[in-house]
Amino acid sequence: MSELFKWFEKRRETKALRMMERHLALTMSAVEDLENAMKAMIRDNESEMRVHIDHVTKAENEADQIRREVMNELARGELPPAEREDLMHLVKRVDMVADWSRESTRILNATPIKEVPESLKRACVKMVEGVRECALALRKCVSQLAEKPEEALIAADQVERLEEKVDGIFEEARQILAKETKVSVGVAILTNELLEAIEMVADWCEDACDQVRIIAVRQKH
């Protein structure tokens, strides 16, 4: 068994692990509020949309702070360098999920919503629903890592399948955008950037799960 998994067994209640759990919860919250912001957008409820955008901002800021604290705590810990680096890479990748959720809301906030065609609004919502599923599977994946690494690997496979589903929706959305002839250039650019940012949330969910795989495989050696 790797030193990392021995550490998991002996110190499940350490400050670093508690902070990692909090960081994961904040990341999930950011994704959920991104979805809520998108659904408010499709209802043309800008005031509600901006409330959820503010929630994403706060969650991402707090997640950033906790990420720094986790890094400091791990740096002071007793793990061997390789295992410590594995955990640091995992935290960084999870943090990118929150970062890209925030970036999505920045673009959303700058987009003139009333000028976005309904077909594209629906595509954005469909994408972000898929992203939320990815994030939920990621949370399960990371949460299972300490106690049931084999279950973590199963969840990682699910994240990969869900990410591929989001990729398919993204491709459909870009085709819709290409066929929209009444959209101004500015709105088209912002909408495309929004779609790309949402896709990046799913991509980083997959990247985080790849790191879970690395850690889980070490457990066997």
N, CA and C of each residue as an Amber inpcrd file, in Angstrom:
protein
   663
   0.8480000  -1.1950000   0.0000000   0.0000000   0.0000000   0.0000000
   0.8850000   1.2470000   0.0000000   0.5270000   2.2510000  -0.7980000
   1.3270000   3.4580000  -0.8850000   1.2920000   4.2390000   0.4230000
   2.2830000   5.1150000   0.5860000   2.3350000   5.9650000   1.7800000
   1.1120000   6.8660000   1.8590000   0.6090000   7.2850000   0.6970000
  -0.5620000   8.1590000   0.6880000  -1.7690000   7.4560000   1.2870000
  -1.9710000   6.1990000   0.9380000  -3.1430000   5.4940000   1.4650000
  -2.9660000   5.1130000   2.9300000  -1.7310000   4.8900000   3.3500000
  -1.4900000   4.7090000   4.7790000  -1.8440000   5.9930000   5.5270000
  -1.4940000   7.1110000   4.9110000  -1.8030000   8.4190000   5.5060000
  -3.3150000   8.6220000   5.5770000  -4.0130000   8.2370000   4.5150000
  -5.4730000   8.3160000   4.5200000  -6.0420000   7.4970000   5.6840000
  -5.5320000   6.2870000   5.8510000  -6.0600000   5.4060000   6.8930000
  -5.8300000   5.9610000   8.2850000  -4.6500000   6.5230000   8.5230000
  -4.2880000   6.9750000   9.8600000  -4.8410000   8.3580000  10.1960000
  -5.0300000   9.1810000   9.1750000  -5.3050000  10.5890000   9.4480000
  -6.4950000  11.1150000   8.6490000  -7.5600000  10.3840000   8.6730000
  -8.7330000  10.8120000   7.9020000  -9.3330000  12.1080000   8.4420000
  -9.0550000  12.4480000   9.6790000  -9.6340000  13.6480000  10.2680000
  -8.6410000  14.8010000  10.3160000  -7.5550000  14.7170000   9.5660000
  -6.5790000  15.7900000   9.5890000  -7.1560000  17.0580000   8.9720000
  -6.5070000  18.1610000   9.3160000  -6.9470000  19.4500000   8.8120000
  -6.9340000  19.4870000   7.2840000  -5.9020000  18.9110000   6.6870000
  -5.7910000  18.9390000   5.2250000  -6.9680000  18.2420000   4.5610000
  -7.3490000  17.0830000   5.0550000  -8.4650000  16.3580000   4.4540000
  -9.7920000  17.0820000   4.6670000  -9.9660000  17.6660000   5.8450000
 -11.1990000  18.4330000   6.0840000 -11.2770000  19.6200000   5.1270000
 -10.1600000  20.2620000   4.9040000 -10.1380000  21.4000000   3.9790000
 -10.3950000  20.9510000   2.5450000  -9.8560000  19.7880000   2.1840000
 -10.1100000  19.2690000   0.8410000 -11.5940000  18.9790000   0.6310000
 -12.2400000  18.4510000   1.6430000 -13.6840000  18.1880000   1.5550000
 -14.4600000  19.4970000   1.4040000 -14.0430000  20.5180000   2.1570000
 -14.6930000  21.8280000   2.0530000 -14.4690000  22.4340000   0.6730000
 -13.2620000  22.2820000   0.1580000 -12.9380000  22.7950000  -1.1680000
 -13.8000000  22.1320000  -2.2340000 -13.9830000  20.8310000  -2.1140000
 -14.8070000  20.0890000  -3.0670000 -16.2600000  20.5410000  -3.0000000
 -16.7540000  20.7800000  -1.7840000 -18.1400000  21.2400000  -1.6120000
 -18.3410000  22.6210000  -2.2380000 -17.3810000  23.5100000  -2.0650000
 -17.4760000  24.8470000  -2.6540000 -17.4350000  24.7830000  -4.1760000
 -16.6300000  23.8890000  -4.7010000 -16.5580000  23.7130000  -6.1510000
 -17.9040000  23.2440000  -6.6900000 -18.5060000  22.2890000  -6.0030000
 -19.8190000  21.8000000  -6.4100000 -20.8590000  22.9150000  -6.3390000
 -20.7710000  23.7300000  -5.3040000 -21.6990000  24.8540000  -5.1520000
 -21.5670000  25.8300000  -6.3160000 -20.3280000  26.1000000  -6.7430000
 -20.1120000  27.0120000  -7.8690000 -20.7540000  26.4770000  -9.1410000
 -20.6170000  25.1790000  -9.3750000 -21.2120000  24.5730000 -10.5730000
 -22.7390000  24.6400000 -10.5060000 -23.2910000  24.3580000  -9.3410000
 -24.7520000  24.3860000  -9.1940000 -25.3010000  25.7900000  -9.4070000
 -24.5950000  26.7980000  -8.8940000 -25.0690000  28.1700000  -9.1000000
 -24.8650000  28.6270000 -10.5300000 -23.8590000  28.0900000 -11.2090000
 -23.7210000  28.3510000 -12.6400000 -24.9500000  27.8300000 -13.3770000
 -25.3660000  26.6240000 -13.0440000 -26.5680000  26.0620000 -13.6610000
 -27.7910000  26.9270000 -13.3520000 -27.9170000  27.3460000 -12.1020000
 -29.0600000  28.1820000 -11.7170000 -29.0500000  29.5200000 -12.4530000
 -27.8560000  30.0760000 -12.6490000 -27.7450000  31.3380000 -13.3930000
 -28.2010000  31.1550000 -14.8320000 -27.8130000  30.0400000 -15.4370000
 -28.2050000  29.7600000 -16.8170000 -29.7220000  29.5800000 -16.9370000
 -30.2940000  28.9180000 -15.9590000 -31.7400000  28.6860000 -16.0140000
 -32.5130000  29.9790000 -15.7740000 -31.9510000  30.8750000 -14.9860000
 -32.5680000  32.1920000 -14.8270000 -32.4570000  32.9810000 -16.1300000
 -31.3350000  32.8030000 -16.8300000 -31.1380000  33.4720000 -18.1190000
 -32.2140000  33.0700000 -19.1160000 -32.5100000  31.7780000 -19.1750000
 -33.4640000  31.3070000 -20.1800000 -34.8800000  31.8010000 -19.8650000
 -35.1010000  32.1600000 -18.5920000 -36.3940000  32.7480000 -18.2100000
 -36.3700000  34.2780000 -18.3250000 -35.2600000  34.8140000 -18.8390000
 -35.0740000  36.2740000 -18.9570000 -35.1890000  36.9830000 -17.6120000
 -34.7690000  36.2740000 -16.5640000 -34.8040000  36.8560000 -15.2150000
 -33.3760000  37.2860000 -14.8600000 -33.0090000  38.4870000 -15.2940000
 -31.6350000  38.9410000 -15.1180000 -31.2790000  39.1760000 -13.6620000
 -32.2280000  39.6360000 -12.8700000 -31.9240000  39.8950000 -11.4560000
 -31.5810000  38.5950000 -10.7260000 -32.3630000  37.5370000 -10.9680000
 -32.0640000  36.2420000 -10.3580000 -30.7460000  35.6830000 -10.8960000
 -30.5220000  35.8650000 -12.1870000 -29.2780000  35.3930000 -12.7930000
 -28.0770000  36.0140000 -12.0950000 -28.1420000  37.3040000 -11.8270000
 -27.0020000  37.9920000 -11.2120000 -26.8150000  37.5850000  -9.7500000
 -27.8840000  37.2140000  -9.0840000 -27.7560000  36.6860000  -7.7140000
 -26.9260000  35.4150000  -7.7290000 -27.2330000  34.5280000  -8.6660000
 -26.4900000  33.2650000  -8.7530000 -25.0530000  33.4980000  -9.2260000
 -24.8530000  34.4730000 -10.0910000 -23.4970000  34.8240000 -10.5090000
 -22.6750000  35.2680000  -9.3010000 -23.2930000  36.0790000  -8.4250000
 -22.6110000  36.5140000  -7.2030000 -22.2580000  35.3230000  -6.3170000
 -23.1540000  34.3410000  -6.2500000 -22.8910000  33.1490000  -5.4490000
 -21.6940000  32.3680000  -6.0040000 -21.6150000  32.2840000  -7.3300000
 -20.4760000  31.5980000  -7.9490000 -19.1770000  32.3210000  -7.6020000
 -19.2180000  33.6410000  -7.6770000 -18.0230000  34.4410000  -7.3610000
 -17.5530000  34.1850000  -5.9380000 -18.4840000  34.1950000  -5.0070000
 -18.1260000  33.9850000  -3.5980000 -17.5850000  32.5740000  -3.3730000
 -18.2300000  31.5820000  -3.9870000 -17.7660000  30.1950000  -3.8210000
 -16.3740000  30.0100000  -4.4130000 -16.1400000  30.5960000  -5.5790000
 -14.8300000  30.4520000  -6.2210000 -13.7380000  31.1660000  -5.4260000
 -14.0580000  32.3410000  -4.8880000 -13.0720000  33.0650000  -4.0710000
 -12.7080000  32.2740000  -2.8130000 -13.7240000  31.7080000  -2.1680000
 -13.4610000  30.9350000  -0.9550000 -12.6990000  29.6520000  -1.2930000
 -13.0500000  29.0310000  -2.4170000 -12.3360000  27.8180000  -2.8430000
 -10.8680000  28.1280000  -3.1110000 -10.5940000  29.2750000  -3.7100000
  -9.2080000  29.6800000  -3.9550000  -8.4290000  29.8110000  -2.6480000
  -9.0610000  30.4310000  -1.6600000  -8.4060000  30.6060000  -0.3680000
  -8.1110000  29.2500000   0.2820000  -9.0900000  28.3620000   0.2310000
  -8.8960000  27.0370000   0.8310000  -7.8340000  26.2500000   0.0720000
  -7.8000000  26.3950000  -1.2500000  -6.7620000  25.7160000  -2.0320000
  -5.3720000  26.1300000  -1.5380000  -5.1760000  27.4160000  -1.3050000
  -3.8760000  27.8860000  -0.8140000  -3.5720000  27.3150000   0.5640000
  -4.5900000  27.2390000   1.4070000  -4.3930000  26.6970000   2.7470000
  -4.0610000  25.2010000   2.7000000  -4.7290000  24.4710000   1.8040000
  -4.4350000  23.0440000   1.6570000  -2.9900000  22.8490000   1.2060000
  -2.5500000  23.6630000   0.2480000  -1.1740000  23.5570000  -0.2330000
  -0.1840000  23.7790000   0.9070000  -0.4400000  24.7860000   1.7180000
   0.4500000  25.0720000   2.8520000   0.4430000  23.9300000   3.8600000
  -0.7400000  23.3860000   4.1050000  -0.8550000  22.2970000   5.0760000
  -0.1400000  21.0430000   4.5820000  -0.3050000  20.7340000   3.3040000
   0.3760000  19.5630000   2.7520000   1.8880000  19.7540000   2.7410000
   2.3260000  20.9800000   2.4740000   3.7590000  21.2580000   2.4370000
   4.4100000  21.0430000   3.8050000   3.6220000  21.2400000   4.8650000
   4.1550000  21.0680000   6.2190000   4.0100000  19.6290000   6.7140000
   3.3270000  18.8030000   5.9240000   2.9730000  17.4650000   6.3870000
   4.1000000  16.4600000   6.2620000   3.7520000  15.2120000   6.5390000
   4.7440000  14.1450000   6.6200000   4.7510000  13.2440000   5.3950000
   3.9050000  13.5300000   4.4060000   3.8610000  12.6820000   3.2110000
   5.1640000  12.7710000   2.4190000   5.5600000  11.6740000   1.7940000
   6.7110000  11.7290000   0.8830000   6.4030000  12.6840000  -0.2790000
   7.4250000  13.2560000  -0.9010000   7.2170000  14.2590000  -1.9580000
   6.2890000  13.8130000  -3.0840000   6.4310000  12.5760000  -3.5480000
   5.6130000  12.1190000  -4.6820000   4.1370000  12.0840000  -4.3210000
   3.8050000  11.5440000  -3.1480000   2.4130000  11.4630000  -2.7230000
   1.8400000  12.8610000  -2.4380000   2.6780000  13.6970000  -1.8410000
   2.2390000  15.0690000  -1.5750000   1.9190000  15.7900000  -2.8780000
   2.7620000  15.5760000  -3.8700000   2.5440000  16.2140000  -5.1680000
   1.2790000  15.6840000  -5.8320000   1.0110000  14.3980000  -5.6760000
  -0.2180000  13.8240000  -6.2330000  -1.4510000  14.5350000  -5.6780000
  -1.4720000  14.7210000  -4.3640000  -2.6210000  15.3810000  -3.7490000
  -2.7180000  16.8420000  -4.1720000  -1.5810000  17.5110000  -4.2520000
  -1.5850000  18.9120000  -4.6800000  -2.1390000  19.0530000  -6.0940000
  -1.7240000  18.1340000  -6.9810000  -2.2440000  18.1760000  -8.3540000
  -3.7540000  17.9490000  -8.3700000  -4.2340000  17.0700000  -7.5180000
  -5.6730000  16.8180000  -7.4570000  -6.4260000  18.0720000  -7.0210000
  -5.9410000  18.7160000  -5.9720000  -6.6060000  19.9290000  -5.4750000
  -6.5940000  21.0210000  -6.5430000  -5.4810000  21.1670000  -7.2420000
  -5.3890000  22.1810000  -8.2970000  -6.3980000  21.9190000  -9.4050000
  -6.5560000  20.6640000  -9.7800000  -7.4790000  20.3320000 -10.8660000
  -8.9280000  20.5440000 -10.4450000  -9.2550000  20.1670000  -9.2290000
 -10.6120000  20.4400000  -8.7330000 -10.8550000  21.9450000  -8.6960000
  -9.8390000  22.6950000  -8.3020000  -9.9800000  24.1450000  -8.2320000
 -10.2590000  24.7600000  -9.5930000  -9.7250000  24.1600000 -10.6490000
  -9.9740000  24.6770000 -11.9880000 -11.4330000  24.5170000 -12.3940000
 -12.1250000  23.5620000 -11.8190000 -13.5660000  23.4160000 -12.0710000
 -14.2980000  24.6580000 -11.5590000 -13.9260000  25.0950000 -10.3500000
 -14.5220000  26.3140000  -9.7940000 -14.1000000  27.5390000 -10.6100000
 -12.8300000  27.5880000 -11.0090000 -12.3360000  28.7370000 -11.7750000
 -13.0940000  28.9050000 -13.0890000 -13.3190000  27.8050000 -13.7890000
 -14.0030000  27.9200000 -15.0730000 -15.5140000  28.1460000 -14.9070000
 -16.0520000  27.7220000 -13.7830000 -17.4480000  28.0900000 -13.4820000
 -17.5400000  29.6010000 -13.3320000 -16.5570000  30.1610000 -12.6400000
 -16.5110000  31.6210000 -12.4680000 -16.3130000  32.3210000 -13.7980000
 -15.4090000  31.8080000 -14.6250000 -15.1810000  32.4160000 -15.9330000
 -16.4500000  32.3610000 -16.7850000 -17.1910000  31.2840000 -16.6970000
 -18.4580000  31.1700000 -17.4370000 -19.4230000  32.2730000 -17.0340000
 -19.4870000  32.5450000 -15.7300000 -20.4180000  33.5880000 -15.2700000
 -19.9180000  34.9830000 -15.6380000 -18.6110000  35.1650000 -15.7290000
 -18.0880000  36.4630000 -16.1870000 -18.5630000  36.7530000 -17.6070000
 -18.4610000  35.7420000 -18.4530000 -18.8920000  35.9170000 -19.8440000
 -20.4040000  36.0960000 -19.9080000 -21.1110000  35.2880000 -19.1260000
 -22.5690000  35.4020000 -19.0850000 -22.9920000  36.8040000 -18.6760000
 -22.3160000  37.3500000 -17.6840000 -22.6450000  38.6850000 -17.1680000
 -22.4280000  39.7720000 -18.2190000 -21.4730000  39.5240000 -19.1220000
 -21.1550000  40.5150000 -20.1540000 -22.0080000  40.3600000 -21.4130000
 -22.7530000  39.2740000 -21.4930000 -23.5330000  38.9770000 -22.6950000
 -24.9050000  39.6510000 -22.6490000 -25.2840000  40.3680000 -23.7200000
 -26.6350000  40.9500000 -23.7750000 -27.6790000  39.8470000 -23.9650000
 -28.2110000  39.3880000 -22.8620000 -29.0450000  38.1810000 -22.8530000
 -30.2220000  38.2740000 -23.8120000 -30.8550000  39.4240000 -23.8740000
 -32.0560000  39.5600000 -24.6960000 -31.7580000  39.4130000 -26.1930000
 -30.4770000  39.5170000 -26.5600000 -30.1080000  39.3800000 -27.9670000
 -29.6830000  37.9560000 -28.3340000 -29.6260000  37.0800000 -27.3320000
 -29.2390000  35.6910000 -27.5910000 -30.4670000  34.8950000 -28.0160000
 -30.4460000  34.2470000 -29.1740000 -31.6050000  33.4700000 -29.6270000
 -31.9670000  32.3560000 -28.6360000 -33.2510000  32.0260000 -28.5930000
 -33.7260000  30.9990000 -27.6580000 -33.0420000  29.6540000 -27.8860000
 -32.7600000  29.3460000 -29.1490000 -32.1150000  28.0590000 -29.4400000
 -30.7570000  27.9620000 -28.7590000 -30.0190000  29.0610000 -28.7220000
 -28.7070000  29.0650000 -28.0860000 -28.8130000  29.0800000 -26.5640000
 -29.8300000  29.7600000 -26.0490000 -30.0590000  29.7290000 -24.6080000
 -30.3330000  28.3060000 -24.1450000 -31.1690000  27.6040000 -24.8970000
 -31.4870000  26.2160000 -24.5270000 -30.2410000  25.3300000 -24.6100000
 -29.4050000  25.5780000 -25.6130000 -28.1800000  24.7920000 -25.7560000
 -27.2440000  25.0270000 -24.5700000 -27.1410000  26.2810000 -24.1280000
 -26.2990000  26.6020000 -22.9670000 -26.7990000  25.8820000 -21.7180000
 -28.1030000  25.9040000 -21.5340000 -28.6770000  25.2430000 -20.3570000
 -28.4520000  23.7360000 -20.4250000 -28.6330000  23.1650000 -21.5940000
 -28.4160000  21.7220000 -21.7500000 -26.9650000  21.3620000 -21.4400000
 -26.0380000  22.2000000 -21.8970000 -24.6250000  21.9510000 -21.6050000
 -24.3420000  22.0140000 -20.1200000 -24.8630000  23.0320000 -19.4650000
 -24.5380000  23.2170000 -18.0480000 -25.2090000  22.1520000 -17.1850000
 -26.3280000  21.6150000 -17.6360000 -26.9200000  20.4740000 -16.9240000
 -25.9860000  19.2670000 -16.9930000 -25.3810000  19.0690000 -18.1630000
 -24.4110000  17.9880000 -18.3010000 -23.1820000  18.2130000 -17.4450000
 -22.7620000  19.4590000 -17.3400000 -21.6090000  19.8150000 -16.5150000
 -21.8980000  19.5240000 -15.0400000 -23.1010000  19.8280000 -14.6010000
 -23.4530000  19.5410000 -13.1980000 -23.3650000  18.0370000 -12.9310000
 -23.8180000  17.2290000 -13.8740000 -23.7080000  15.7710000 -13.7160000
 -22.2380000  15.3590000 -13.6070000 -21.3850000  15.9780000 -14.4160000
 -19.9410000  15.7080000 -14.3470000 -19.4000000  16.0380000 -12.9560000
 -19.7880000  17.2040000 -12.4520000 -19.2750000  17.6510000 -11.1590000
 -19.7580000  16.7540000 -10.0250000 -20.9980000  16.3010000 -10.1080000
 -21.5200000  15.3790000  -9.0910000 -20.7380000  14.0680000  -9.0960000
 -20.4410000  13.5690000 -10.2960000 -19.6690000  12.3350000 -10.4000000
 -18.2410000  12.5460000  -9.9090000 -17.6870000  13.7310000 -10.1690000
 -16.3520000  14.0590000  -9.6660000 -16.3380000  14.0710000  -8.1410000
 -17.3510000  14.6650000  -7.5630000 -17.4080000  14.7150000  -6.0990000
 -17.4410000  13.2960000  -5.5180000 -18.2270000  12.4290000  -6.1260000
 -18.2840000  11.0380000  -5.6770000 -16.9270000  10.3690000  -5.8570000
 -16.2970000  10.6490000  -6.9850000 -15.0020000  10.0590000  -7.3010000
 -13.9610000  10.4140000  -6.2400000 -13.8470000  11.6910000  -5.9220000
 -12.8520000  12.1440000  -4.9440000 -13.2110000  11.6640000  -3.5400000
 -14.4910000  11.6880000  -3.2200000 -14.9230000  11.2910000  -1.8820000
 -14.6450000   9.8220000  -1.6030000 -14.6920000   8.9870000  -2.6540000
 -14.4670000   7.5510000  -2.4880000 -12.9860000   7.1940000  -2.4310000
 -12.1290000   8.1440000  -2.7840000 -10.7150000   7.8330000  -2.9500000
 -10.0720000   7.2760000  -1.6870000 -10.3750000   7.8490000  -0.5330000
  -9.7020000   7.4520000   0.7070000 -10.1110000   6.0510000   1.1650000
 -11.3990000   5.7170000   1.0230000 -11.9030000   4.4730000   1.5990000
 -12.1380000   3.3680000   0.5690000 -12.5710000   3.7370000  -0.6220000
 -12.8970000   2.7290000  -1.6400000 -12.3160000   3.1430000  -2.9940000
 -10.9960000   3.0120000  -3.1520000 -10.3750000   3.4550000  -4.4100000
 -10.9310000   2.7690000  -5.6480000 -11.4050000   1.5300000  -5.4880000
 -11.9910000   0.8510000  -6.6520000 -13.2870000   1.5310000  -7.0850000
 -14.0520000   2.0370000  -6.1110000 -15.2710000   2.7870000  -6.4290000
 -14.9220000   4.1380000  -7.0500000 -13.8160000   4.7110000  -6.6050000
 -13.3620000   5.9770000  -7.1810000 -13.0430000   5.8090000  -8.6620000
 -12.4550000   4.6740000  -9.0050000 -12.1330000   4.4140000 -10.4100000
 -13.3940000   4.2490000 -11.2550000 -14.4110000   3.6140000 -10.6950000
 -15.6880000   3.4590000 -11.4020000 -16.3170000   4.8340000 -11.6380000
 -16.2720000   5.6730000 -10.6020000 -16.8290000   7.0340000 -10.7260000
 -16.0340000   7.8510000 -11.7400000 -14.7180000   7.6320000 -11.7980000
 -13.8870000   8.3440000 -12.7710000 -14.3100000   7.9890000 -14.1980000
 -14.6220000   6.7190000 -14.4260000 -15.1020000   6.3020000 -15.7440000
 -16.4230000   6.9900000 -16.0880000 -17.2630000   7.1540000 -15.0790000
 -18.5450000   7.8370000 -15.3010000 -18.3240000   9.2980000 -15.6730000
 -17.3850000   9.9510000 -14.9940000 -17.0650000  11.3440000 -15.3260000
 -16.6280000  11.4540000 -16.7790000 -15.7990000  10.5180000 -17.2040000
 -15.3210000  10.5420000 -18.5890000 -16.4770000  10.4070000 -19.5740000
 -17.4030000   9.5210000 -19.2910000 -18.5670000   9.3560000 -20.1780000
 -19.4220000  10.6250000 -20.1980000 -19.6010000  11.2330000 -19.0430000
 -20.4060000  12.4550000 -18.9650000 -19.7230000  13.6200000 -19.6770000
 -18.3880000  13.6680000 -19.5790000 -17.6490000  14.7200000 -20.2710000
 -17.8020000  14.5740000 -21.7800000 -17.7910000  13.3450000 -22.2620000
 -17.9920000  13.1000000 -23.6930000 -19.3970000  13.5310000 -24.1290000
 -20.3590000  13.3300000 -23.2390000 -21.7250000  13.7790000 -23.5210000
 -21.7760000  15.3000000 -23.6540000 -21.0880000  16.0020000 -22.7570000
 -21.0330000  17.4690000 -22.8250000 -20.3510000  17.9060000 -24.1220000
 -19.3000000  17.2020000 -24.5220000 -18.6270000  17.5150000 -25.7850000
 -19.5980000  17.4210000 -26.9610000 -20.4500000  16.4010000 -26.9300000
 -21.4340000  16.2440000 -28.0000000 -22.4350000  17.3930000 -28.0300000
 -22.8850000  17.8170000 -26.8540000 -23.8200000  18.9450000 -26.7730000
 -23.1460000  20.2190000 -27.2650000 -21.8580000  20.3760000 -26.9110000
 -21.0860000  21.5450000 -27.3410000 -21.0110000  21.6150000 -28.8560000
 -20.7580000  20.4810000 -29.4910000 -20.6830000  20.4440000 -30.9500000
 -22.0320000  20.8300000 -31.5630000 -23.1090000  20.3140000 -30.9980000
 -24.4470000  20.6740000 -31.4910000 -24.6970000  22.1720000 -31.3350000
 -24.2880000  22.7240000 -30.1950000 -24.5070000  24.1450000 -29.9290000
 -23.7460000  25.0210000 -30.9220000 -22.5290000  24.6190000 -31.2580000
 -21.7500000  25.4010000 -32.2200000 -22.3870000  25.3550000 -33.6050000
 -22.9910000  24.2210000 -33.9310000 -23.6880000  24.1310000 -35.2180000
 -24.9080000  25.0470000 -35.2380000 -25.5980000  25.1110000 -34.1070000
 -26.7430000  26.0300000 -33.9960000 -26.2690000  27.4650000 -34.1740000
 -25.1690000  27.8070000 -33.4980000 -24.6260000  29.1650000 -33.5780000
 -24.2330000  29.5230000 -35.0100000 -23.6410000  28.5700000 -35.7140000
 -23.1990000  28.8120000 -37.0940000 -24.3740000  29.0950000 -38.0330000
 -25.5440000  28.5580000 -37.7020000 -26.7170000  28.7260000 -38.5680000
 -27.5330000  29.9750000 -38.2240000 -27.2070000  30.6100000 -37.0820000
 -27.9470000  31.8060000 -36.6720000 -27.4710000  33.0080000 -37.4810000
 -28.3100000  33.4900000 -38.3710000 -27.9190000  34.5940000 -39.2630000
 -28.3010000  35.9700000 -38.7170000 -29.1430000  35.9970000 -37.6900000
 -29.6170000  37.2830000 -37.1820000 -28.8750000  37.7490000 -35.9200000
 -27.8550000  37.0200000 -35.5470000 -27.0910000  37.3720000 -34.3510000
 -25.9610000  38.3160000 -34.7310000 -25.7760000  39.3650000 -33.9470000
 -24.6800000  40.2920000 -34.2100000 -23.3500000  39.6020000 -33.9460000
 -22.2970000  40.1580000 -34.5170000 -20.9630000  39.5680000 -34.3610000
 -20.5670000  39.5230000 -32.8850000 -20.8320000  40.6090000 -32.1660000
 -20.4710000  40.6690000 -30.7490000 -21.1610000  39.5950000 -29.9230000
 -22.4500000  39.4190000 -30.1530000 -23.2120000  38.4060000 -29.4140000
 -22.7280000  37.0050000 -29.7910000 -22.4400000  36.7990000 -31.0710000
 -21.9510000  35.4900000 -31.5190000 -20.6220000  35.1470000 -30.8480000
 -19.7260000  36.1280000 -30.7510000 -18.4230000  35.8990000 -30.1230000
 -18.5910000  35.5700000 -28.6430000 -19.3990000  36.3560000 -27.9480000
 -19.6110000  36.1170000 -26.5210000 -20.2790000  34.7700000 -26.2720000
 -21.2450000  34.4330000 -27.1020000 -21.9390000  33.1540000 -26.9290000
 -20.9820000  31.9890000 -27.1490000 -20.1410000  32.1030000 -28.1710000
 -19.1590000  31.0400000 -28.4160000 -18.1810000  30.9240000 -27.2430000
 -17.7510000  32.0640000 -26.7070000 -16.8510000  32.0390000 -25.5500000
 -17.5360000  31.4130000 -24.3390000 -18.8140000  31.6830000 -24.1850000
 -19.5750000  31.1030000 -23.0780000 -19.6490000  29.5880000 -23.2080000
 -19.9580000  29.1200000 -24.4110000 -20.0200000  27.6810000 -24.6500000
 -18.6690000  27.0160000 -24.3730000 -17.5990000  27.6550000 -24.8090000
 -16.2590000  27.0990000 -24.5880000 -15.9120000  27.0560000 -23.1050000
 -16.3010000  28.1100000 -22.3670000 -16.0100000  28.1420000 -20.9300000
 -16.7740000  27.0490000 -20.1920000 -18.0240000  26.8320000 -20.5690000
 -18.8120000  25.7650000 -19.9420000 -18.1700000  24.4090000 -20.2310000
 -17.7110000  24.2310000 -21.4770000 -17.0550000  22.9620000 -21.8150000
 -15.7980000  22.7530000 -20.9650000 -15.0890000  23.8410000 -20.6710000
 -13.8680000  23.7250000 -19.8720000 -14.1630000  23.2330000 -18.4560000
 -15.3280000  23.5540000 -17.9290000 -15.7000000  23.0350000 -16.6090000
 -15.7200000  21.5110000 -16.6520000 -16.3750000  20.9690000 -17.6840000
 -16.4340000  19.5060000 -17.8290000 -15.0520000  18.9220000 -18.0900000
 -14.2440000  19.6070000 -18.8820000 -12.8920000  19.1150000 -19.1780000
 -12.0560000  18.9860000 -17.9070000 -12.1800000  19.9750000 -17.0170000
 -11.3970000  19.9270000 -15.7800000 -11.9440000  18.8940000 -14.8040000
 -13.2290000  18.6010000 -14.8770000 -13.7570000  17.4720000 -14.0980000
 -13.0580000  16.1850000 -14.5330000 -12.9230000  16.0180000 -15.8370000
 -12.2580000  14.8210000 -16.3580000 -10.7840000  14.8060000 -15.9640000
 -10.1220000  15.9610000 -16.0630000  -8.7050000  16.0300000 -15.6970000
  -8.5000000  15.6880000 -14.2180000  -9.4030000  16.1650000 -13.3680000
  -9.3050000  15.8540000 -11.9370000  -9.4490000  14.3490000 -11.7120000
 -10.3530000  13.7290000 -12.4530000 -10.5470000  12.2820000 -12.2940000
  -9.3640000  11.4910000 -12.8240000  -8.6690000  12.0280000 -13.8300000
  -7.4380000  11.3770000 -14.2800000  -6.4160000  11.3520000 -13.1480000
  -6.3800000  12.4250000 -12.3680000  -5.4640000  12.4570000 -11.2290000
  -5.8990000  11.4760000 -10.1410000  -7.2030000  11.3220000  -9.9580000
  -7.7040000  10.3140000  -9.0260000  -7.2340000   8.9270000  -9.4550000
  -7.2750000   8.6580000 -10.7570000  -6.8080000   7.3640000 -11.2650000
  -5.3440000   7.1270000 -10.9050000  -4.5330000   8.1480000 -11.0690000
  -3.1010000   8.0350000 -10.7510000  -2.9200000   7.6590000  -9.2840000
  -3.6530000   8.3540000  -8.4140000  -3.5420000   8.0980000  -6.9750000
  -4.0570000   6.6970000  -6.6220000  -5.1960000   6.3270000  -7.2170000
  -5.7930000   5.0350000  -6.9150000  -4.9150000   3.8810000  -7.3730000
  -4.2920000   4.0320000  -8.5300000  -3.4140000   2.9830000  -9.0450000
  -2.2030000   2.7930000  -8.1400000  -1.7120000   3.8670000  -7.5630000
  -0.5610000   3.7670000  -6.6420000  -0.9100000   2.8900000  -5.4350000
  -2.1830000   2.8750000  -5.0740000  -2.6100000   2.1140000  -3.9090000
  -2.2960000   0.6230000  -4.0700000  -2.1990000   0.1870000  -5.3160000
  -1.9850000  -1.2300000  -5.5830000  -0.4990000  -1.6190000  -5.5120000
   0.3510000  -0.6110000  -5.3240000   1.7880000  -0.8900000  -5.3630000
   2.4400000  -0.6590000  -4.0010000
